[in-house]
Amino acid sequence: MAPVFAARPGLALPQEWEEGLDDALDAAVADTPDTAPLRALLVSGATVSA
C-alpha cells in the first residue's frame, strides 16, 4: 500500500523571487534577451526551501 501524505509536495520561493521572477523570466526570453534581472535574483543569496 502506498503511503498517504497529509500535504501536497511543493516548493517555497523566497519573497524576493516571488516578486521578481516573472519579470526576470520575461526579460530573459524576450526578442532582445536581457538576463541581468534573472542573474541578479539567482545571486541574491536567497534560499529556497522544499
C-alpha positions in Angstrom: 0.0 0.0 0.0 1.4 3.4 -0.9 2.0 6.0 1.8 -0.6 8.7 2.3 0.8 12.3 2.5 -1.0 14.9 4.5 0.3 17.8 2.4 0.9 18.2 -1.3 4.6 18.5 -2.3 5.7 21.9 -3.2 8.4 24.5 -3.3 8.5 27.7 -1.3 10.3 30.5 -3.1 11.8 33.5 -1.2 9.6 36.6 -1.3 12.2 38.4 -3.4 11.9 35.7 -6.0 8.1 35.6 -5.9 8.0 39.3 -6.7 10.6 39.4 -9.4 10.8 36.0 -11.1 8.0 36.6 -13.7 9.6 39.9 -15.0 13.1 38.4 -14.9 12.0 35.4 -17.0 10.1 37.6 -19.4 13.2 39.7 -19.9 15.4 36.6 -20.4 13.2 35.2 -23.2 12.4 38.5 -25.0 13.3 39.1 -28.6 16.3 41.0 -27.3 17.2 38.9 -24.2 18.3 40.5 -21.0 19.5 38.0 -18.4 20.7 40.6 -15.9 17.5 40.6 -13.8 17.4 36.8 -13.6 21.1 36.6 -12.7 20.6 39.2 -10.0 17.8 37.1 -8.4 20.0 34.0 -8.5 23.0 35.6 -6.8 20.8 37.5 -4.3 21.7 34.9 -1.6 18.0 33.9 -1.0 17.5 30.3 -0.1 14.7 28.0 -1.4 13.0 25.6 1.0 11.4 22.4 -0.1 
